[in-house]
Amino acid sequence: MLAAMSSSLNDTTVSTADVAIVGAGITGLSVAWHLVQRGLSVTTFDGRGIGSGATAIQPGGVRQQWGTEVACKMAREAFAFYGQIGERLQPAVDPGMTACGYLFVAQGEAELAAQRERLALQNRLGIPSREVTPAEAGELVEGLDASNIIGGVWCDQDGYFDRPLAVVGAFHEASLREGARFLDKRVERIVRDGEGWRLELRGGLIARAAKVVVAAAWDTPALLSPLGIELPIEREPKYLFYSDPIRERLLEPLVIAPERHFAAKQLADGSVLASDLGAGGAERPDENREIWHSNVRRAITELLPILEYVSFPVLVEGFYDVTPDRQPVLGPLDGQDGLFVAAGLNGRGLMMAPTIGRVIADGVVNGRMEPEMAPLAASRFADGTLTPELQVV
């Protein structure tokens, strides 16, 4: 594959590889591991280091309950991979996956009907989620006020990594053991170089590769725009409230109330996270903090009174790289042979990293994506063939 590149190397060239990956978050690292498993030479670039950007603050949730077929299938494959993470990646630190369960509650008939529709899809695809009555929900979640819901959907396999950054490290370390390289360099420009690609790095350095995978989250559009490629991927702020660690276990499952734009969960260290899911997009979080806090408090009073006396002194800001249909952008880019994208993850990078890494690696090796990934092609925005995913938390 390296023979496809220009042979005009000079002293500023710091890397040549079969594949260059731009972005060392969980997505790029998974792609790197899957590629070296297929015998390709790989170099990953990220000027911010390993697991920064969108990956850095994610709390570690892994679920299979989604609302579109492509998302359900990807989540199910990733769940199976994570069940074998010890033997597949041999992590230095156990990430500590705990199947605490996810409960989506419904307070009105319209929401319950939507949940039932998603449930039918999930069950058809082999995901063991099930409908629960208010009484059953109350038994599953101690401290839930079931009188304020009319039902819900539960999956006991969904859960959380106690140490999510250990998953990031596991992909990175496993790829290095197989011969991948990582360079702490920012890619500023991607340029066609004969039949391959040239990456212009900060500081005037150059890297070359036969193929490139751009997995740079919200920075992806700026890298691709000079090539005439416009992708509607934007950076969207998300906010989580955290309590101080609490010794008593109050809330094991993750509870999501879509109609209240609310979610809450107690983490392994004892801290409780709670979120006003409608808080994204604010430009001045300090000015909106009290509004979001009040929304969280109202939801707790209504649904989870067991958390009534928990305080939330910490507000953490993170970011999703979002698309109009809340689906990732995966695969080759039309008219740019050897250039691939894996971005616009909409908050599911950790959840689906194993699947994304596999399908991108297969696409790089085979020269085409599997048909099931068609809804995630970059061309869908121009074609208007969107498949919106509504079950984004």
Buried (B, 14 or more C-beta within 10 A) or exposed (E): BBEBBEEEEEEEEBBBBBBBBBBBBBBBBBBBBBBBBBEBBBBBBBBBEBBBBBBBBBBBBBBBBBBBBBBBBBBBBBBEBBEEBEEBBEBEEEBBBBBBBBBBBBBEEEBBEBBEEBBEBBBEBEBEBBBBEBEBBBEBBEBBBBEBBBBBBBBBBBBBBBBBBBBBBBBBBBBBEBEBBBBEBBBBEBEBBEEBBBBBBEEEBBBBBBBBBBBBBBBBBEBBEEBEBEBEBBBBBBBBBBBEEBEEEBBBBBBBBBEBBBBBBBBBEBBBBBBBBEBBEBEEEEEBBEEBBEBBBEBBEBBBEBBEEBEBEEBEEBBBBBBEBBBBBBBBBEEBBBBBBBBBBBBBBBBBBBBBBBBBBBBBBEEEBEEEBBBBBBEBBEEEEBBEBEBBB
